[in-house]
Amino acid sequence: MQNEAAMLQCPNEYCKAVNDERDKYCQQCGTFLPKRYLWAVGSDIEKYQIGEVIAQRYLLTSERVFLDTKPGLPSEAQACEITATTKPYLRLIPYRLQVPQVYGFLPGRADCDVLLLEAPIYAEGTPLAGQLLPALAEAWQGATSLRQLNWLWQIAQLWQPLSSEGVASSLLDLQLVRVEGSLVRLLQLRSQQPQPTIAELGRLWLELVDQAQPSIAEFLAQLCHSMIEGNLNADSLTTALDRGLTELGRSQVRKLVISTLTDTGPTRQRNEDACYPPSGTTTTSAPAVAIVCDGIGGHEGGSVASQLAIDTLQQVKQLPLNDIHLDAMTLTRELERFVRIANDRINQRNDNEQRFGRQRMGTTLVMAVERAHEMYITHVGDSRAYWITRTGCHQLTLDDDVASREVRLGYSLYRNALEQASSGSLVQALGTSSSAALHPTVQRFVLDEDCIFLLCSDGLSDYDRVEEYWDTVLLPAVNGSLKEADAVTRLVEISNSQNGHDNVTVALVRCTLKYSEPTKPLSIALLKEPQFDARQNTAIASQHDLIKQDRPDTSTRKTVLLPTQRPKSRLLLPILLGTILLLSLSGGLLAYFLPQFYRRQPLNNPTTLPSPLASPTATPTPLSVGTLVQINRQINLEQNPNAIATNIASQSQLAQVPTNGILKVTGKKENLQQGDLLRLKFLCVINPSENFNTTAQLIQLGQEGWIEQATLLPNIEKTLGQTKSNSCPIANQSLPTSESPLNRPLTLPNAGRKNEEKRLLSF
């Protein structure tokens, strides 16, 4: 019997009040209470009683289902080694929509032999929260033909990656294959030696034929026989199912509505986000294309990069998306090609403007493209796509950051990786390097139920705001009780009031579907390889030419408008009259403004402020050890020079020097690939003020850090000569006091893992 009043500890470390399991927010401080229902995998779990709390944290709510009553605490997995049993879950994180991820280990067990998985369990916000999703075999008979083939298509796509990890046998147990609406989700992974074959999968599927919809029964039976006879491999199996889905998709009527909105946010001076369709738009134009980009580079060009990407990527609408001869593989390659074109345009702009290192501008990307019965999600960076249905909210994209990379390599559990320094630093973005080093992700989803695809920048997704509000804002939009424009407006308001540290951009794609079973069964001929159709390549090639013509010139030459050619005899008189008129106007303007210009010229004797320092000299290039400099704007110093040398941005190690700071060059590293690095020591600041960026760790007096010389030089107000002393060269009254922002403790929100400043790691 499920415990009716499980107590949850508030995740806010300054509160930690105890709340009822049925509460959505802490009754004391109002913090969101996430519900983490977990599936236990391991031995001797049967000895625990339902209602028992293990290690004063994990409550057993039903057979093998635990609830984490202290979700704000870190996982106990730090002391557990990554074993051969754990590693497949980690390496398969790109497929975490279907493959469960390891949340942690059950404490108190020898060798950490019980895994706690984020398994297919109904989410909070639904009437069945905390219960296992139904098995595919249980839901099979009541599903439409489109959904039945969709489920098998997802299993076929999982066959190869699971085989590479030695866990493909998980797909042969229909009790492990669970379904949530149109989505296939595995309960756990299971290994088996020797590895199963496609023939075994075919024999399993053959058991489903009797309860398959009549329109696909014969097609499915013949497909299974081909698998058993060894005539199909994983790729050809997926292709055959693709053709069947395309044919069934003709019996579906779709209506897609897109609504977008972007906002600067309450704390930023400029908006570096961009979206398509333009902000404030609600449209039903087909095919549906929605894009969100989050610029990187601050005032150095983040907004330029994001808009360049939008201008390029919106041209995907020129692809023949309604052409029945456009297959999925070709469209995937085309979407990747568009991403690389956008990357090269931004990259070329950086090169033309001689931007190097962290001065290079870039942008993240998430894009949704409708094609018949499918939605294609393309992604680079940490802007996200979510899929919201009546049963749950699913994050589709995997952030291109350090934490995800650590998990994908099998080094760490995701929750533990988030605790590491620089876990949120990006490992790739558009425009920061050549396309050869870029790896965009393109995912396909079959549309067979009413749903919403939400694209957003991290101004909204940080601190799990989407997971917190999906059931109160997005679920009503799925049901049609809330308009799309009102939903995006509400999400932006939530971002600004609950997060507020960044720009926010939201693009919402609402899909309303109606499916009718075909009157004719699928043709068995669809199982055969289709003949090559040259029309597809012809259509794509024509679009390549059109896009090439539309591509903006990335050179540094100014655009020159050429006049229309006309007979010279007709142009002579207008040219003469225009010249006379222009000269007359120019003379009048000159006579009016010239006396005022001279009256406004300042006297050539500006006042010079006295200084106890040596007379300023021109900035030396390069700077030598012992040189004193005063900066004219805030700069960041890195404690680890190797982090700069390898482009590793360690967020926790950055220290910020305020405007008018006085620093001494105490060390130098020469001949690095990025140019010389300088070690600077912070001595003092002239006229300290409150105007500083609180998103970095404030520097302390006497603290040292590293910076690229090329980054420092443009920020130097003046150099102040050479010195051997490490003391402040100015009067004590200009030093920061105990009440100064330089000595004030830095306070940031506890929840969430994102630093407010987006940083790039390596490319």
N, C-alpha and C positions, 0 to 999 in steps of 0.2 A: 504493500500500500504506500502510495506516494505521500511524503511528508507535506502536510497542508500548510505548514507555517515555518518553512526553512528560513533561517536568518542570514542575511547578506551584509557583509561589512562594506561600508562606503569606501570606494577607491581613492577618495581624497585623503592624502596622508595627514592633512591638518584636521580632519574630521574623524574618520573611521567609526562613525556611528553604526549601530546595528539596525537593520531594516528587515521588514518582511519580504519574502521572496516575491510576493505579488506587487510590490512597489516598483515603479519605474524610475523614480527619483528618490534620492536620500531625503528623508523626512526632516533632517536637521539642517543640511547645507544646500540641498537642491541639486547635487551632483547626479548625473546619469548613472544608473546601476546596470551595467551589462550583465546578461545572463549567459554563462558559458556552460552549456551542456556537453558532456564529453563521453565518448565510448571507450571502455577499458579493454585492452587486448593483453592477455597474458594468462598465467596459471593461478589457480587457487582463489580466483575472485569470488567463487561461489560461497566461500566461507563468510563473506560479509553479509550483514542483514540490511534489508531496505530500511532507510531511516537512520542508518549508522553514519557518523561523521569520521572520516579517516584523517589522522594527523591534524585534527582540529580545523580542517579546511574543506575536504571533499565529501559531499553528502551523496550517498547512494540513493537515488530517487526511484530507480526501477532496475531491472536486471541489466547489469554492466553499464548503466547510465549514471554518471556522476555529475553533480553541480558544484562548480567552484564557488564557495561561499566567500572567498576573499580574492576577487578578481584583480584588485589593485596591487597585490603583492607579486613580486617576480617569481618565475618558475623555479622549482628546486632542481632543475635539470643541470645546473652548473657542475654538480658533483658527479654527474652520470656521463659515461663515455658514449660516443656515437658508435653503435654496433652495426653489424651486418643487417640486423633486423630493422634498425632505425633508418639507415642511410637511404633505402629506396624511397621512403616518404619524402625525405628532404630533396633528393635529386629530381623528384617528379613535381616539384613545386610549380613549374609552369602549367601543370594540369590540375592545379589544386581545386578548380571548380568541380572536378569529378573525383579527384584523389584526395582523401583526408590528409590533413597535416598534423604533426605531433605537437600537442599543446604542452605536454610535460610528462613526468613520470609519477607514479603513485608513490608517495613517500613511505619510508619504513620497510620497503621491500628489498630483498637482497639483490644486488647486481642490477638494480633499476629494471627489473624484468617485466613490469607492467606499464604499457604505454597508454597515455590518455590522448585520444584523437578528437580533433574537431570534425566529427563524423556527420552523416546525413540525419540530422535531428531537426524537427520543426523549430523554427526560430521564435524568439519572443515577439509578441505582436500578433500571433495567430492562435486560434482556439486550441490547437494541439501542441502548443509549445512544450518542449521537453520529451516528446514521444518520437520514436524512430519513424522515418519515412517508410512508405510501403515498398515491398520488394517488387521488382519488375514483373515477376510471374503473377503476383496478385493483381496488379493494375493492368496487365496486358489486354485482357478481353474487353475491358470498357474503353480502350483508347481508340482514337481514329486511325485510319490507315496511314495518314501523314505522320502521326506521332509514333506509331509502331515502327515505321521505317526510320524515323529520326532517332529513336532509341538505339536501334541496331547500328545505325551510321556512327553514332558517338562511340559505341563499343568497338567498332572496326577501327576508328581513329586512335583509340587507346591501345590497340593490340601491339603495335610496334614499340612505342615507348615503354610499355610495361614489360614486353619481352626483353628489351635491352637491360632491364633491371632485375630480370629473373622472377617476375611476379605476375606474368600473364595468366597464370592459373586462377587468379582472383576473378577473372571474367567468366570462368566456367562454373561458378557457383551462383545460381540465380538468387540465393538468399543474401549474398554479399552485394549484388547489383540492385541498388535502390533507385527510386525515381521520385523526383519532385516536379510535378507538372511535366514539362517537356525535357527536363534535365535529368541525365543519368548521374548518379553519385554512388561511389563505392563505400561500403561500410568499413572495410579494412583491406590490407594487402596480404596475400598469401603466396608463399613460394612453393615450388614443386620441382622435383628432378625425376626424369628429364623434363625439359620444357615442353609444354603442350603445343599442338599444331593447329593450323587452321581447320584441318579435318575434324578435330575434336570440337571446335567451336561450331562447325556446321552441323554435327550430330546433336549438339545441345539446342541450337536454333530450330532444328527440325521438329522438336517437341512443341514449339510454339505455333506451328503452321495450322493445326486444327482450329485454334481460336483466333487466328488472324482474320482481319477484315476480308470479305470476299474479293475486293478489288485488288488485293496484293497476295492472296493465298497461293495461287499458282506461281506467281513470280518468285515468292519467297521459297517455295518448295524447290523450284529449279535452281535457285541460288544456293540453297543448302547442299543439294546433290553435287553441284559444281565444286563446292568447297570440300566435300568429302572425297571426291575423286581427284583432288589435287590440281584442279584447273584454275584456281584463283589463289593469288597471294594477298597480303594485306592491302597493297596499293590497288590492285584490280578489284578487290572486294569493295573498298571505299568508293571507287569510281562507279561500279555497278549500282551501288546504293544511291550515289549522287544522281545518276540518271533517273532512277525511280522517283526520288524526291522531286526532281525538276518536273517530271510528268504530273505528279500529284499536285504540285504547286499551282498548276493551271486551274484547279478546282477551288482555289482560295481567293477570296476578295479581301483586299487590304486597304486600310486608310491610315496614313501616317501624318502626324502633325508635329512640326518642329517649332519650339519656342526658345529664344535665347535672351540672355541678359548678362552684362558685365558691369562691374562697379569698381571704382578706385579703392574703396574701403576707407575706414575712419582714420587710419594712421599713415597712409602713403601719400606722397605728393603727386605721383603720376601713375597712370594705369599701363602696365606692361603686358597685360593680357589682351587677347584678341579672339574673336569668334566669327564663325560663319554658320548660318545667315547673320547679317549685322545685328548688333545688340538691340533688343526691343522688338524683334521681328517674331511674328507667329505666322507660319506658312504651311500649306499642304501641297506644295509643288512636288512633283515626282520626276525622277527618283529622288528620294530623300538623301541629303548629304548634310551632315553637321560636323563642325570642327571647333575645337578649343585649343588654344596655344597660350602658354605662360612664358613670357620672355625672361631671359637671363642676361644680366649685364647692367642692371640699374640704369643710371643716367647715361651709361656708355652705349646703350643701344638695345636694351631688352625689348622695348616697344617696337623698334624698327625690325628686329628679328622676327617677332611674332606676326607682325603684319605682312612681312615678306613671305612667311610660310603660308598664311591664309591666302594671299593673292595667288600663290602657286597651286596650293592643294584644292582650292575650290574648282579648279579646272577639271577635276575628275568627273564632273558632270558632263564633260564632252565625250567621255568614253561611251561606247554603245551598250549601256547598262540594260537596255530593254531588248537587246539582240539575243535570240535564243541560241545562237551559235557561240556566244561568249561563255566559255567554261570557267569553272572555279579557279583552276590553276593559273589560267591566263590572267584573270582579273586580279588574283593575288599578286602576281608578278608586276602587273601594271600599277597597283597601289604602292608597292615597294619602290617602283621606278619614280613615281611622283614624289615620294618622300625623299628620295635621293636627289631629285632635281631641286627641291626646296632646300635641302641641306647644302648643295653646291652653290646655290645663289647666296645664301647667308655666308657660307665659308668664303666665297669670292669677295663679298663685300668686306669681310674682316681683313682679307689679304690686301685689298685695294686701299683700305684705311690704315694699314700697318698696325693692326691690333694683335697683340701677342699675349700668351698666358691667360691670366684671369681677366684681361681686358677684352677678350674676344666675346662678342655677343652671341647669344644662342636662344633656343626656345624649346620647350617641351611640346608634345603633340598628342592629341587623342582625337580620332576621327571615326565617324560612323557613316557607312555607305550602304544604302539599300540596293539589293539586286534581286528582283522577283520575290521569292519566298525566303530569302536569306538577308542577314545583316552582317556586314563585314566591319570589324573593329580594328583600326590601325593605331599603333601606339609607340611612342618614344618618350622616355623621361618619367616623370611622376604625376602628370595629370592623369586622371583616372576615368574609367568607364564602369558604371554599375548597371546591373540588370535587375529590375524590380518587377516581380510578379505578385499574384495574390497570396502566395505562400512564403515569400521571403525576399531578401535583398542580397544580391551577390556581387562582389567585386570581381570584375572580369579581367582587369589589367593587373600586371605585376610590376611594381615600381622598378625602374632601372637604377637601383641604388645599391649601396654597399651591403646592407642587410640582406637583400634578396640574393645578391651574388654569393654571400657566405653560405646561405642555405642551399642554393642550387649546386654549389660545389660539395655539399655534404659535410660542411665544417661545423655547423651550429643549427640549433633550433631557431625558428624565426623570432620567438619571444625573447630569446637570449641575445640574438644578433641585434635586436633593437636597443639593447642596453649598452652596446659598444659605442665608443667615440666614432663620430662621422657616419653613423649607421644610415642617416638620411642623405648623405652626399651622393649626387648623381654620378653614374659611370658612363652615361651617354646622353646627348641632347643634339638637336639639329643645329648645324652651323659651326660647331667647335672644332671639327676635323674633317678630313676627306670622307667621301662616301664609302671608301674601301673598309673603313673601320666602323661603319654604322650598321646596326642590326635591328631594323624595325620589326615589330611583331604584328602579324595579321591573323586575326581569329575569325572563324565563321560560326554563325548561329542560325539555326532554322527557326523561322517564325511560325509557331503553331498555337499560340495563346496570346490573349491581350496582355500587354506588358509595356514597360517604359525602359528605354536606354537613357541613362543619365551620364552626360559628359561634364566634367568639372575640373577646375584648377585646384591646387592644394589649399587655396584660401578657404574652400568649403570642406574638403575631405580631411584636413588635419583634425586631430582630436576626435576622430570617428563620428563626425556630425551626421554623415549620411546614415550610418547604422543607427544613430540615435533617433532620427526624425523620419525615417522612411515610411513607417506605418501611419504617421499622423499627417504627413504632407504628400508623399508620393503615392501611397496606396489609394487615397481618395481620387487622385488623378488617374490611376489605372482604372478605377471603377467608373470614372466619368462624372463624379460628383464635384470635382474641382477642376477649373479650367487650367490649361497648360500654362498660360501667361501668369495666372495667379500663383501657380506652384513654383515657377522659377523666381518670381518676386519674393515669395516667402523664403525660399532657400537662400537668396542673397541677403535678406534681412537676418536670417539665422547666422549666416557667416559673419556679417558685420557686428552683430551683437554678442555672439558666443565666441568667435575667434577674433576677428578684427585686426589681425596683424599683417594682412596681405591683401592684394587685389583679389577679387573673386569673379569667376566667370562660370556660367551654367548654360548648358545646351540640353534641352529635354526633347526626346523623340518618343512620342506616344504612338503605339501600334494597336490598332483595333482590327481584329481579324474575324472572318466568317468562312467556315470550311464546309463544303458539301461533298459527301462521298461520290467518287466517280461512278457513272453508270456502266462504264466498260472497264474490265480488268486490265491491269498493266500488261503490256506485251512482253513476252519472253525475249523478243528480239533486243530489248534494252540491255540484256546481259552480254550481248556481243559488243566487241570493240567497234565504235563508230568509224566510218570512213573519214579520212581527213577532209575537212571543209575549208577551202581557201578563203571563203567569205569572211571568216573570223579574223584572219591575219590582215585581210584587206581593210576591214573596218578599223582595226587597231592602228594600222600603218597610216591611214588618213588622219586619225586623231593625233598621231605623233607629229605629223607635218603641221597641223593646225596649232598644236601646243608650242612647237618650235617657233612658229611665226609670232605667237603671242608672248614669247619669253622676253622679259625686259633686258635691256642692255646693261651689263654689270661693269662696263668699263668706266674710266674716270672722265671720258670726254663729255662735254656738255651737249645736250640735244640741240640741233639746229633745225628750225622749221624752214623748209624750202617753199618759195612762193609759187603759186600756180602760174604756168607759162601762158602769156597772152601776147598778141601782136604788139610790137613796140610802138607803132604809130598811135594806138589807142591809149597807151599808158603815159606818153610824154607829157601832155598837158596836166593831168592830175599830179604827176610827180613834181613838176615845176611849182604848181600852186601849193602842194603840200610842203615843199621845201621852204618856200617863202613864209608860210604860216608858222612852221616850226621854228625858224630863225627868229621871227618876231616874238613868239612866246618865250623863247629861251632868253632873249635880251631883256625882256620885261622881268622875268623871274630873277635873273642875275642882278639887275639893278635894285630889286627889292630886298633880296636876302644877303647880298654881300656886305652892306654896312652893318646889318645886325650880326653877321658872323664875326666881324672884327670886334664889335662891342662885347660879344660874349666870350672872347678868348680870355682865359685866366692869366694872371700875372705869372711871369716865369720865375717865381721865387717861392716854391712850395715850402711849407714849414716842415722841418725835419725833427722827429721826436728824439730826445736825448736817449742814449743807451749806454749802460755800463760795459757793454761788450765791445769787442774790437770792431772796427769799421767793416760793414758788410762788403763782401766781394761778389763777383759773379759766380753762379753755381759752377763748381768744377766738375768736369766730366773726364774720367770717373772720379768719384769721391774717394778720398784716402782715409786710412785709419787715423783717428784723432780729430777729425773734422766735426765741428758743431754746426747743426742746421736747425732752422725754425720752419715748421710746416704751416701751410695756409689752409689745410683742410684735414679732416679726420683720415687716418690710415690704420690699417690692421697689420699687426706683426704676428709672425708664426714662430712658435717656440722651437719647432723642429725643422731645420733647413732641408732635410731630405724630403719632407712633405711637399716643399715647393719644387724641389728638383724633379720629383716624380708626379707633380700635379695632384698630389693627394691633399685635399682640403680637410684638415682636422679641426672641426668646428669647435671642439672643447678647448683647443690649444690656442685659439686666436685671441690676441689682446688688442684693444683699440686705443690708439693715441689720439687725444682731442686736438682740435684746431688750436694753433699757436703753441703747440708743444715744442720743447727744446730737447733735441736728441744728440747723442754723440755716437759716431761711427767707431765701434770697438772691435770689429772683425770683418773679414771679407773672404768670400769663396769665389775664385775666378774660373773662367773658361768652362762654365756650365753650359749645357745646351740652350737654356733659356736666357743666358747672359749672367753677369755677375750678381751674387747675392751679398747683401750687407747685413751685419749684425749691429743693431742700434740699441742704445741704452737711454731710457727715459729719465731725464734729469729734473724737469719742471715744466710748468706751463705759464704763459703770460695771460693774465686776465681770464681765468677759468670761468666757464659759463655752463648753463644748464642745457645748452644746445648740443646734444650728443646722441649717438645711436645706441639705444639700450639693447640691441640684439646681439652685441658682442661683449666678451668679458673685458671689463674696464682695466686698463693697465695700472700698475702700482708704481710708486716712485722707486727708481733703481732697477726696475724690471727690464730685461733684455729680450729681444726677439729679432727675427729675420724677415727680410723683404727683398724683392727683386729691385735692383738699382734702377731698371727702366720704369718700374712702377713708382718709385720714390721721387725721381727727379722732377716730374711735372708738378708735384705737390710741395716743393720747397719754396718758401717765401724768400729766404735769404740764407746764405752761409755766414758763419760767425767766427771764422778763423780756426786755428788749431789749438788744442789744449791737451795736457796730460792729466788734468784733474777730472775726477768723477763726481764733483759736487756741482750744484746748480750755480751758474754764473750770474744770477740776478738776485735782487733783494728778496728777503724772506716773505715779504708781504704778498708777493705774486705766487707763492706756493699754494696748492690746494689745501683747504682747511678740512677739518673732520666733517663739516657739513657739505663739503663740495661733492658734486656728483662723482668725482674720481674716487672718493673714499666711501661712497654709499654702497651697501650691498645690493647686488643685482637680484631682482625678483622676477621670475617668469612663471607662467602657468605650469602646474605640476603635471596635469594630464597630457597625454599625447607624446609623440616622439620627435616632432619636427621643430627645427630651429626656424626662426622667421626668415632668415636669409637663405635663399637657394644657392647652393654651391655645386661646382663641378669637381669630380674627383679625377678621372683619367679617361682618356679617349684613345 
